[in-house]
């Protein structure tokens, strides 16, 4: 299985974007291959990294609308493993060894 340590930072960012909502394919002309994938209202282009996520099985297109890309369950699992859990990021107090009594 692909893990987050095998993904580039750009692919991981695109996967995180897909976790918040779908990406949309927009055609520039009527030619079949003349399109780009964009995510969100700010229209971030994600074409290259999204194609890589398709290949890895971390993203897919909807069956009823091939112009909408979404994250897969496998992609969600990779995201869960990539994000540090609150238990691991919480600062734990260090325990210091007891001071040795100095002989006077």
N, C-alpha and C positions, 0 to 999 in steps of 0.2 A: 504494500500500500504506500502511496505517496504521502510523505509527511511534510510538515512545514519546513524542516531543515533542508529539504530538497527543492523548495520553491524559492525563486528569486524574490527580492523585496517587491518588485513591480507586480509579479503574479500574486503575491500575498495581498497587496493592496487592492488589486482588482477583485480577488476573492472576498475580501472584507466589504468592498462596495456592493458586490452581489448579495452579500448577507443582509444588506440594508434595503435592497430592492433590485428589480430587474434592469437589464441593459436592453437597449433598443437598436435595431438595425435600421439605418437610414440610407436609402439609395441616392446617389448623386445624379445618375443618369438612368436610362432604361436598360443599360447593359447589365447582365446578370452578376458579373463580378465587380461592379463599380459601387461598392457600398462601404460603410464604416459602422462600427458598433460604438454607441455612446451610452454613458450612464448618468442618470440623474438630471435635475433641472439645469445644472451648470454645464451639461453636455460634455462631460469628460470623455475624450476618445480612448477606448480600451480595446481596439481591434486586435492588435498583435498579441497582447497577453490573454485576451479572451479566447482566441484560437488555440493557444497553448493549453488553457484550462479545459477546453472541449476535448482535446486530445488525451489529457490526463483523466478525463471522466469526472472532473470537479465541477463542471458547468454543462448545461445542456439547453436546447431550445424547447419551447413549449410545443406539444404535439399539435395543438389547434392553431398556433400562430408562430411560424418559423422566424418571425422578426423580433421575438422576445427571448432573451437569454436569462436563465435563472441558475441559482446554485443547486447542486445535487446534495443528497444526504451524505455522500462521501466527502463533498466539499465542506459541508458543515462539520463533519468529524475532524477534518484537517484544521479548520478554524478553531475548534474547541481545543485541540492539542497545541495550537500555535499561541493561544492567549494564555498568559500566566494566570493561574487560579489565585483567588484572594488569599488562600492559606499559604501559598508559596511566596507571595509578595509581601505578606505582613512581616513587619520587623519584629523579631523575637529578641527579648532581652538576653544579653550574654550572661552566662553564669561564670563567674570568676572563681578560681580556686581559693579556698580559705587561706587567709594570711597565716604564715607560720609564726608562732610566738617566738619572739627573739629572746634568747636567754640573756639576762642582764647580769 
